[in-house]
């Protein structure tokens, strides 16, 4: 997460809050495609860090368990 830029961190934060791509695009005033591309990059980075594919559900469960 430390290697993520501000946009990537913001997209991740919105995903953890349960927002969908369309909602994130509106909140960040960017295109849905930009959000999809950034989301893909973020999930790839996280998956490489943990050694397996990470899902949105897995991230949200982790957030609930660890109160992040």
C-alpha positions in Angstrom: 0.0 0.0 0.0 2.9 2.3 0.7 4.0 2.2 -3.0 0.5 3.3 -4.2 0.0 6.8 -5.4 -2.8 9.0 -4.0 -5.2 8.1 -6.7 -4.7 4.4 -6.1 -5.1 4.8 -2.4 -8.3 6.8 -2.9 -9.8 4.1 -5.2 -8.9 1.4 -2.7 -10.4 3.4 0.2 -13.7 3.9 -1.8 -13.7 0.1 -2.6 -13.3 -0.7 1.1 -16.2 1.6 1.8 -18.3 -0.5 -0.6 -18.6 2.0 -3.5 -19.0 0.7 -7.0 -16.9 1.9 -10.0 -19.6 4.3 -11.2 -19.9 5.9 -7.7 -16.2 6.2 -7.4 -15.9 7.9 -10.7 -18.5 10.5 -9.7 -16.9 11.0 -6.3 -13.4 11.5 -7.8 -14.6 13.4 -10.9 -12.9 11.0 -13.3 -14.1 8.6 -15.9 -15.4 5.1 -15.1 -12.6 3.7 -17.3 -10.0 5.5 -15.2 -11.4 4.0 -12.1 -11.5 0.5 -13.7 -7.9 0.8 -14.8 -6.8 2.0 -11.4 -8.8 -0.7 -9.6 -7.1 -3.3 -11.7 -3.7 -2.0 -11.0 -4.4 -1.8 -7.2 -5.7 -5.4 -7.1 -2.7 -6.6 -9.1 -0.4 -4.9 -6.6 -2.2 -6.4 -3.6 -2.4 -9.8 -5.2 1.4 -9.8 -5.8 2.0 -8.7 -2.2 -0.1 -11.6 -0.7 0.7 -14.2 -3.2 -2.8 -14.9 -4.5 -5.7 -13.1 -6.3 -7.4 -10.6 -4.0 -11.2 -10.1 -4.2 -13.2 -7.1 -3.2 -15.1 -9.3 -0.7 -11.8 -10.4 0.8 -10.7 -6.8 1.3 -14.0 -5.8 2.9 -13.9 -8.8 5.2 -10.4 -7.9 6.2 -11.4 -4.3 6.9 -14.3 -5.5 9.1 -12.1 -7.9 11.1 -9.2 -5.5 11.5 -11.2 -2.3 11.9 -9.3 -0.4 9.2 
